[in-house]
Amino acid sequence: MLRSLSKPSLLYLRTSINLCCLASNHSSFISLASRARRTPAKAKVEVATPVAIRSMSASISSSRGVDEVAAESVVQQVKLLTATDDDHGGVIVEMDQHMESTAFVSILRASIFHWRQLGKRGVWIKLPIHLVNLVEAAVKEGFWYHHAEPKYLILVYWIPEGANTLPANATHRVGIGAFVMNDKREVLVVQEKSGKFQGTGIWKFPTGVVDQGEDICGAAVREVKEETGIDSEFVEVLAFRQSHHTFFDKSDLFFVCMLRPLSFDIRKQELEIEAAEWMPFEEYTAQPFVQQLDLLKYMTNICLARIDGDYSGFSPVLTSSGFSEEKHYMYLNTRGLKSL
């Protein structure tokens, strides 16, 4: 029987227990009404449902009376996990309040049963770091890691039978290399204090990783400023390279960017940079390290062709789309496009 309570966000689903079946069934059970009211997309759901909290896995003697079985099988009301619908037929749960793992398991099982009845597909649970005690319990119920951030972990579960279609975690890391040349045809280069090039004497372009929520063009300007103290203006993306099995087995996108210097006095970063200077372009390209690697030879040839006017890259253009209210950069070759 389905009964609406005074709080519209809370439903109580009640059902009677078939004592004959209970006496013969030696496994744990969850009793729910077979039908539940669907909730609108993006609406939070809190549902209380009768759940047998106590494990019924122990054998129940056939000689015990019905009254005794009934007395030990009192159905308790348990809140389901609060969830919001995602855009692909699943639900998202964002945990925050402290909960013991045993109680969490009971509520989680009831919630999954409820979502299955509603035809839901994927379940995403966001566990903040202070609820790390619930991770093992969720994993034992069939959840697996999706990704982690400094202050939370995302666990996922697939309800339907068969292979899941949940999107994988982010597959690529994005990096930039900054080609900055002054009017004297000198290129801005650095030597690093740590990493692969530490102590090698190799001069290289300023490089770095694009931060979350940061544009490629903004990352290039930031990295140049951080490593050398040079202010610069982004011009265009000259080329990019994709590689695989790099940082923790992720793929990598590396964008070669051209920037125009707006200042010229170098103030190197003490923590990461051993040295920084303006170097004649020909001296940079003459390094054996540059001559030996196809990647760097292509990079230097592209940079030189761009300076000589024989090559054109991709400039950032702010664009709108139907996927977001914010505008985002599209990088394109504007040569010959009269409308831009």
Secondary structure, DSSP 8 states (H G I E B T S, - for coil): -EEE-SSTTEEEE-----HHHHHH--S------S------TT--BEEEEEE--S---S---TTS-HHHHHHT---EEEE---BEE-TTS-EEEE--S---HHHHHHHHHHHHHHHHHTT--EEEEEEEGGGGGGHHHHHHTT-EEEEEETTEEEEEEE-SSS------S--EEEEEEEEEB-TTSEEEEEEESSSTTTTS---B--EEE--TT--HHHHHHHHHHHHH---EEEEEEEEEEEE-S-GGG-EEEEEEEEEEES-------TTTEEEEEEEEHHHHHTSHHHHH-HHHHHHHHHHHHHHTTS---BEEEEEEETTEEEEEEEEE--TT-TT-
